[in-house]
Amino acid sequence: MAGETPLMVVDGGGVVVQWSHQAEELWGRPAGEVIGRSATELVSPVPAPCGDAAERCGHDALRDVAAVAAHGGLRVQPELREDGSVTWGIFLPPANGMAPGMETAVLEALSAHTAGALFVVDEELHVVSANAAAQALSGASGRQIQGHPLTDAWPLSSPGELAHILRQAMADGTSTTDHVMRTDPENEPQHTHTVSVLPLHHARGAVVVAHDVTGQERARRGVQALYAVRERVGQTLDMVATCQGLVDALVPGFADIAVVEVVEPVVRGEEPPLIPLGRDVPLRRAAFGNSGGDQQAWAHPVGDVRALPFPTPYAQALVDLKPRTIALRPDTPWLAADPARAEAIRASGARALLVAPLTLRGKVLGLLSLYRTRRSDGFDEKEVALTLELATHTALGIDNARRYTREHTIAAALQRHLLPPAPPSQTAIETAGLYVADGRGAGGWSNACALPGARTALVVGEVVGHGIHTAVTMGQLRTAMISLAALDLEPDEFLARLDDTTVRLARERRALPPGDPLRRQPLSATCLCVLYDPFTHTCTIASAGHLPPVVVGAESGTRVVEPAAGGALGGGGGPPYATTTVTLADGDVLALYTASLLSAVRGQDGASDPQPLWRMLADTDRPLQDLCDDVLYRLRADALPGDAILLLARTRPFPADHVATWPLGEEPTAPALARRHTRHQLAAWGVDEDTAYDTQEIVSELVTNAVRYGAPPVRLRLIHDRTLTCEVQDRGTSAPRLRHARSVDEGGRGLFICAQLAHNWGIRYTNDQKTVWTEQSLPAQHP
């Protein structure tokens, strides 16, 4: 082929007259050793025979050279010199086995019939040839771009990336397929191409094939946005989270900047206004997202409330409820009506805008604004239709959040009234309470909970802060407290689990979108838990950063019980909560309170002073509610820094004839003995036969488990109160487990039977023993 270098050149007599570097590598002989010698001596191991006649010898040598060349797969081609003599060039065959000229034909066929643009470049990345599609892509003829760098002929947004891929392919011989690249959008709409680079192994160069996939890329981008919005939007009843979910789903894949603004009355939970929306109706910027990082400019921060200026496409879209696509240029006339937004548009380099109203059933909820910067192109009709579909889906989520917000606001306003105005008294303890709500909405609460075994839990807590979110958090913690009380926990473990709940609520608060003001409010609460046992006359106290309780006794006087120090709820990871135990006499008054109560009590000099409170509580013979009223009359309503709460509890003896206790041995006859004691005692209490029979079954099963699996001593106690309580105590550490025994099993049904016969059951642990208890409802007593 023209321009191809031969391995060697021989003259008509078969003598080598030219020897290439490639021949030196192939046969291992330098040119000085070869030139002037017969080729057959060099390329064949057997010397060619030669007769006496020189002419015959020359023809024979040439014939032998040709034969040897053909045998080795070489190609022989004659060449006419200027002096009329003929030399013979010997060439390597094509690596692909094609006949001479076939490579050119293949390239021409590929160039003509390939659907995409095809460039051939040399090792300098200059264009050698280009098919018709490549010439159209470049905007110039093949002759005009030939010899020019490919990155000049085909402007790309990242030309260095293509140059790197080409050099890497030619260096290591590896090909690259379907690499996505985009054109430079400076002077025309941006297009997306998939690029394949194929290196030429026997020539320094490469083939570049590009296919325009702009349409497919737009469709893929739209489908991804649709799935992302359906996955993220509508999964929460938080309006800010709903709007931020839409922004996060659209940026950066579908748009470079997204803004969601919601009509301010909708944010407050009110009904959305009908169209047309008045010019003075304010909108709150609920969410913002961009692909430019923290340096991206914005016109207004999230949370900003303002009416949309007129005339602008934003305001007009909320009047006629039609979307608009606008090409943004420095001379766009309506930008003068909104200078702040105009400055942000110029700073961000936005080139295209799509505004779509957020509407539902003919009512306006807000506005969605999407921008594309210099890296992207405008919005087509399909993308506008898709955006309207996404806006409708988001509007439904916002309306659901609005309804929830309205109901949530009402529930928060009623929260303080839902707190028990007077904690219920128990057989062994009388309670009364005072609750004065802070008008700004604070987070104080109190509770008196009846526990198994005639015990009572007294709890006072306070969430730090004010407002609806503080009141709601108080409701959440109070609900968690009621649930934890049913687990029959010791005060220290109760506070530890309540602290876990507070930490979880704080974590959820920190996970809110950046624009949500609640995210910046820390969550902390204090709590005091007191557990009173009338049979041991002891109070077990644990504190989570709360003020200590006060005990007022007729004989012992007034004393402050300082519990072991414990961190406030929500700290997480602090030292474990500890308990403090004090003994109370019958008739002692225990006072739990909040800091706001002390601050609001009028002292003689008008300053906060706890002593007046102690003096008012000193008269322990008065009804507790009268004591609470006396404190109420001393409060200064203008000095309430929070909810003023006072919880009073007066101890009283549990009727001795309503409790019976029996020690039991380890003998196998212990269950039968326990049944007999139970039967006689319930008959003395006048318990109906059905309940008595069920109780005997329960006692038999619990005592059997204690004797068989526990450790002595074993004790049975029956308590006749509002319910009938059965307690079996032992010193074993193994916990009984409720099982569903199979029909062939001989055991394993005891605790299951107890759970079926009793309306409640559980296990209580102390330092040296465990108690398995059950509670049974008693029939109503009629006069």
Secondary structure, DSSP 4 states (H G I P E B T S, - for coil): -TTPPPSEEE-TTSBEEEE-HHHHHHH---HHHHTTSBHHHHH-SSPPP--S-HHHHHHHHHHHHHHHHHHTT-EEEEEE-TTS-EEEEEEPPPTT-PPTTHHHHHHHHHHHH-SSEEEEEETT-BEEEE-HHHHHHHTS-HHHHTTSBHHHHS-BS-HHHHHHHHHHHHHH---EEEEEEEB--SSS---EEEEEEEEETTTTEEEEEEEE-HHHHHHHHHHHHHHHHHHHTTS-S-HHHHHHHHHHHHTTTT-SEEEEEEEHHHHTTPPPPBSSPPTT-EEEEEEEEESSGGG---SS-TT-EEEPPSSSHHHHHHHH---EEEE--TT-GGGGG-HHHHHHHHHHT--EEEEEEEEETTEEEEEEEEEE-TTS----HHHHHHHHHHHHHHHHHHHHHHHHHHHHHHHHHHHHHHS-SSPPP-SSEEEEEEEE--TT--EEEEEEEEETTTEEEEEEEEESS-SHHHHHHHHHHHHHHHHHHTT---HHHHHHHHHHHHHHHHHHHHTS-TT-GGGGS---EEEEEEEEETTTTEEEEEEEBPPPPEEEETTTEEEE--PPP-PPBT--SSPPP--EEEE--TT-EEEEE-HHHHHHB--TTSS--HHHHHHHH--TTS-HHHHHHHHHHTB-GGG-SS-EEEEEEEE-PPPGGGEEEEEE-SSTTHHHHHHHHHHHHHHHHT--HHHHHHHHHHHHHHHHHHHHHS-S-EEEEEEESSEEEEEEEE---PPP------TT-SS--HHHHHHHHSSEEEEEE-SS-EEEEEEEE-PPP--
